Amino acid sequence: MGKALTTEQVNQYHNDGFLFPFDVFTESEAAGIADRFAEMERNLGEEMQSRFRNKAQLPFPWLCDLVANERLLDAVEDLIGPDILCWGSSFFTKKARDPRFISWHADDFVYGFEPAETVTAWLAFHPSTVESGCVQYIPGSHHDDPTYEFIPDPNNLARNGQHAIGINEDDAVFAVLKAGEVVFHHQSVVHSSGPNNADHPRVGLAIHYTAPNVRETRFNGATATLLRGEDKYGFWGKDPVPEVDFDKNCIEHMEQTRAIFAQLNNKKIESVK
């Protein structure tokens, strides 16, 4: 028995490559988070996901507190151990009656982590159902190495159009979540999400955690935030700390990191086309 997860739940994560649902916030707390997110978008004048990717939490003290939530970290500790870094996060937003989707893929197609053992906690700000386009997973696919084709589609939130070939969608498990719940997934598990056919938005924050022994191999100078335990390896520099919402220094660091990721992702895609 771990701090937050049972032995059976931990085994399920390692066998399937994902685990849900795990409650972090009450529905009323999640409603407050959703309201604050909506206010940020109004202030920004565009979708948060259009700008805030890779390290979306970094320019906002309240989001940094969210990714460091103790109950959430207890579950992450059960999955990857007591030393925990957050290397980034991204928003995934679908408005009500939104045709956008995400094609079948594994995150590590555009990652360069060794060992490939990072975990994502996908936190639902709104109910995430089959109707609203919840994340769906292929159990055990984190043990495989899928090949890809690239099909540009303006509604595909996977912007390079990567699509894993040969997926049996009949095997898919829909990660239905209440607002405030999380699904955890391994970086190598194949997943996707459909359009939002509901009358409410479906917003999620994908938070990326790793143990300090994992290193970024594609470039020097990768940074993260140590949230629990200690870093005995020194593979990661330190992320800046925001002082206010829309912190300018943190936005600059986020955008620099995003530019590096975009360049490397495009290079990877060109190499396999």
Rosetta blueprint (number, residue, H / E / L):
1 M L
2 G L
3 K L
4 A L
5 L L
6 T L
7 T H
8 E H
9 Q H
10 V H
11 N H
12 Q H
13 Y H
14 H H
15 N H
16 D H
17 G L
18 F E
19 L E
20 F E
21 P E
22 F E
23 D E
24 V L
25 F L
26 T L
27 E H
28 S H
29 E H
30 A H
31 A H
32 G H
33 I H
34 A H
35 D H
36 R H
37 F H
38 A H
39 E H
40 M H
41 E H
42 R H
43 N H
44 L H
45 G L
46 E L
47 E L
48 M H
49 Q H
50 S H
51 R L
52 F L
53 R L
54 N L
55 K E
56 A L
57 Q L
58 L L
59 P L
60 F L
61 P H
62 W H
63 L H
64 C H
65 D H
66 L H
67 V H
68 A L
69 N L
70 E H
71 R H
72 L H
73 L H
74 D H
75 A H
76 V H
77 E H
78 D H
79 L H
80 I H
81 G L
82 P L
83 D L
84 I E
85 L E
86 C E
87 W E
88 G E
89 S E
90 S E
91 F E
92 F E
93 T E
94 K E
95 K L
96 A L
97 R L
98 D E
99 P L
100 R L
101 F E
102 I E
103 S E
104 W E
105 H E
106 A E
107 D H
108 D H
109 F H
110 V H
111 Y L
112 G L
113 F E
114 E E
115 P L
116 A L
117 E L
118 T L
119 V E
120 T E
121 A E
122 W E
123 L E
124 A E
125 F L
126 H L
127 P L
128 S E
129 T L
130 V L
131 E L
132 S L
133 G L
134 C L
135 V E
136 Q E
137 Y E
138 I L
139 P L
140 G L
141 S H
142 H H
143 H H
144 D L
145 D L
146 P L
147 T L
148 Y E
149 E E
150 F E
151 I L
152 P L
153 D L
154 P L
155 N L
156 N E
157 L L
158 A L
159 R L
160 N L
161 G L
162 Q E
163 H E
164 A E
165 I L
166 G L
167 I L
168 N L
169 E H
170 D H
171 D H
172 A L
173 V E
174 F E
175 A L
176 V L
177 L E
178 K L
179 A L
180 G L
181 E E
182 V E
183 V E
184 F E
185 H E
186 H E
187 Q L
188 S L
189 V L
190 V E
191 H E
192 S E
193 S E
194 G L
195 P L
196 N E
197 N L
198 A L
199 D L
200 H L
201 P L
202 R E
203 V E
204 G E
205 L E
206 A E
207 I E
208 H E
209 Y E
210 T E
211 A L
212 P L
213 N L
214 V L
215 R E
216 E E
217 T L
218 R L
219 F L
220 N L
221 G L
222 A L
223 T E
224 A E
225 T E
226 L E
227 L E
228 R E
229 G L
230 E L
231 D L
232 K L
233 Y L
234 G L
235 F L
236 W L
237 G E
238 K E
239 D L
240 P L
241 V L
242 P L
243 E L
244 V L
245 D L
246 F L
247 D L
248 K H
249 N H
250 C H
251 I H
252 E H
253 H H
254 M H
255 E H
256 Q H
257 T H
258 R H
259 A H
260 I H
261 F H
262 A H
263 Q H
264 L H
265 N H
266 N H
267 K H
268 K H
269 I H
270 E H
271 S H
272 V H
273 K L
